[in-house]
Amino acid sequence: MSELIERGAVPEGYKVEVFDGRVIMTPQSPERDWTVSDVKDAVKASGIARERVFGDVLITFPGENDAAPDLTIVGFDAERRKNSYSCLDVLAVVEVPSEPEDEKDYVRNVRKYGRFGIDFYMIADPFKTMVTLMSEPCASGYGRVVEIPYGESVSFTLATGERVEIDTGTFPTRDAGGV
């Protein structure tokens, strides 16, 4: 599957991941794209170089399914391996659910990202109009979970000392019935 993705064999507008032995191919919504764009702009405005911020790039997890988060921030010394990075280089991940109560984002990714020590995991949910920011990673997920309504600012400080401030006032919403 990784070879197909690297060769660009994924139809335009879709995201393909292998998760728990299943291939998941999800069409991406405009709300996802706009939200990721807003977050990426805020991260770059915080002074983080664009080479350290990207979306839909393969992140490898030793002994686990790899992932391609909607947005990833890596450390200064992150080492690119062809078209992927190691989860050990990841400082923060942002996901935008493609459906209400998405189990992959709210359960499986919480456990995986926490277990691998990713300091911050942010879910920007257009259905709930809520941002869930998780920190203090641990073996079962995250020790700290804060919910912030759309319209309020979200901020966190990376292990590098860089402070990220995100205005959620422009985040688009989506009706759960329109999935």
C-alpha positions as CSV (number, residue, x, y, z in Angstrom):
1,M,0.0,0.0,0.0
2,S,2.8,2.4,0.8
3,E,4.3,1.9,-2.6
4,L,0.9,2.7,-4.3
5,I,0.6,5.9,-2.2
6,E,4.2,6.9,-3.0
7,R,3.5,6.4,-6.8
8,G,0.4,8.6,-6.5
9,A,-2.1,5.8,-7.2
10,V,-4.6,7.4,-4.9
11,P,-7.6,9.1,-6.6
12,E,-7.6,12.9,-6.3
13,G,-9.6,14.1,-3.3
14,Y,-9.2,10.9,-1.3
15,K,-7.1,9.9,1.6
16,V,-6.0,6.3,1.9
17,E,-4.7,4.6,5.1
18,V,-4.1,1.1,6.2
19,F,-5.5,0.7,9.7
20,D,-5.8,-2.6,11.6
21,G,-5.2,-4.5,8.4
22,R,-8.0,-2.6,6.6
23,V,-7.6,-0.1,3.7
24,I,-9.6,3.0,4.5
25,M,-10.2,5.3,1.6
26,T,-12.0,8.5,2.6
27,P,-13.0,11.4,0.4
28,Q,-11.9,14.7,1.9
29,S,-14.4,17.4,2.6
30,P,-14.0,21.1,2.0
31,E,-14.4,21.7,5.8
32,R,-11.4,19.4,6.4
33,D,-9.3,21.3,3.8
34,W,-10.2,24.7,5.1
35,T,-9.6,23.8,8.8
36,V,-6.2,22.2,8.0
37,S,-5.3,25.3,6.0
38,D,-6.3,27.6,8.9
39,V,-4.2,25.6,11.3
40,K,-1.2,25.4,9.0
41,D,-1.3,29.2,8.6
42,A,-1.5,29.7,12.4
43,V,1.4,27.3,12.9
44,K,3.6,29.1,10.3
45,A,2.6,32.5,11.8
46,S,4.0,31.2,15.1
47,G,7.4,31.1,13.4
48,I,7.6,27.4,12.7
49,A,9.2,26.7,9.3
50,R,7.0,25.2,6.6
51,E,9.5,22.3,6.2
52,R,8.3,21.2,9.7
53,V,4.6,21.4,9.0
54,F,2.8,19.2,6.5
55,G,-0.4,17.2,6.0
56,D,-1.1,13.7,4.6
57,V,2.5,12.7,4.8
58,L,3.3,9.2,6.0
59,I,4.4,8.8,9.7
60,T,5.9,5.5,10.6
61,F,5.1,3.8,13.9
62,P,7.4,0.8,14.8
63,G,5.3,-2.4,15.0
64,E,2.1,-0.5,14.3
65,N,0.0,0.7,11.4
66,D,1.6,3.8,9.9
67,A,-0.5,7.0,9.6
68,A,-0.9,10.1,7.4
69,P,-2.3,12.7,9.8
70,D,-4.2,15.7,8.5
71,L,-1.5,17.9,9.8
72,T,1.9,17.1,11.5
73,I,4.5,19.3,13.2
74,V,7.9,17.7,13.5
75,G,11.0,18.8,15.5
76,F,14.0,20.7,14.3
77,D,16.1,17.6,13.7
78,A,13.4,15.5,12.1
79,E,14.9,13.2,9.5
80,R,13.0,12.6,6.3
81,R,13.1,9.0,5.0
82,K,12.0,9.2,1.4
83,N,8.4,10.4,1.8
84,S,7.9,9.7,5.4
85,Y,9.0,10.6,9.0
86,S,9.3,8.6,12.2
87,C,6.7,9.1,14.9
88,L,9.7,9.8,17.2
89,D,10.2,13.1,15.3
90,V,6.5,14.2,15.7
91,L,5.7,17.0,18.2
92,A,2.0,17.5,17.4
93,V,-0.7,16.1,15.3
94,V,-4.0,17.6,14.1
95,E,-6.9,15.6,12.8
96,V,-10.3,16.7,11.4
97,P,-12.9,13.9,11.6
98,S,-14.6,13.0,8.3
99,E,-17.7,11.7,10.1
100,P,-19.4,12.3,13.5
101,E,-17.9,10.5,16.5
102,D,-15.1,9.0,14.2
103,E,-13.7,6.1,16.2
104,K,-10.4,6.3,14.4
105,D,-9.8,9.9,15.5
106,Y,-11.4,9.7,19.0
107,V,-10.3,6.2,20.2
108,R,-7.6,4.4,18.1
109,N,-5.5,7.5,17.3
110,V,-5.7,8.7,20.9
111,R,-4.2,5.5,22.2
112,K,-1.6,5.2,19.4
113,Y,-0.4,8.9,19.5
114,G,-0.3,8.8,23.3
115,R,1.5,5.5,23.5
116,F,4.2,6.8,21.1
117,G,4.7,10.0,23.1
118,I,3.3,12.6,20.7
119,D,3.1,15.6,23.0
120,F,0.0,17.2,21.5
121,Y,-3.0,15.7,19.7
122,M,-5.7,18.1,18.5
123,I,-9.0,17.1,17.0
124,A,-10.8,20.0,15.2
125,D,-14.4,18.6,14.9
126,P,-16.6,20.4,12.4
127,F,-19.6,18.3,13.6
128,K,-19.3,19.1,17.3
129,T,-17.8,22.6,16.6
130,M,-15.3,21.8,19.2
131,V,-11.5,21.4,19.4
132,T,-10.2,18.6,21.7
133,L,-6.6,19.3,22.7
134,M,-4.8,16.4,24.4
135,S,-1.5,16.5,26.2
136,E,0.6,14.6,28.7
137,P,0.9,11.4,26.6
138,C,0.8,8.0,28.4
139,A,0.5,4.3,27.6
140,S,-3.3,4.4,27.4
141,G,-3.6,7.8,25.5
142,Y,-3.4,11.2,27.2
143,G,-3.5,12.4,30.8
144,R,-4.9,15.8,30.0
145,V,-7.9,16.5,27.7
146,V,-9.3,20.0,27.2
147,E,-12.3,20.9,25.0
148,I,-12.4,24.3,23.4
149,P,-15.5,25.6,21.5
150,Y,-15.0,26.9,18.0
151,G,-14.6,30.7,18.2
152,E,-12.0,30.5,21.1
153,S,-8.3,30.4,20.8
154,V,-6.2,27.2,21.2
155,S,-2.6,27.5,22.4
156,F,0.1,25.1,23.3
157,T,3.9,25.2,23.7
158,L,5.9,22.5,21.9
159,A,8.9,20.8,23.4
160,T,11.1,23.1,21.3
161,G,9.7,26.1,23.3
162,E,7.7,27.3,20.3
163,R,4.2,28.6,21.2
164,V,1.4,27.8,18.8
165,E,-1.7,30.0,18.9
166,I,-4.7,29.0,16.8
167,D,-7.8,31.2,16.3
168,T,-10.7,28.7,15.8
169,G,-13.1,31.5,14.8
170,T,-12.7,30.8,11.1
171,F,-13.1,27.0,11.4
172,P,-16.0,25.8,9.2
173,T,-18.8,23.7,10.7
174,R,-20.7,20.8,9.2
175,D,-24.1,19.3,9.9
176,A,-23.9,15.7,11.1
177,G,-26.9,14.9,8.9
178,G,-25.0,16.0,5.7
179,V,-22.3,13.3,6.0
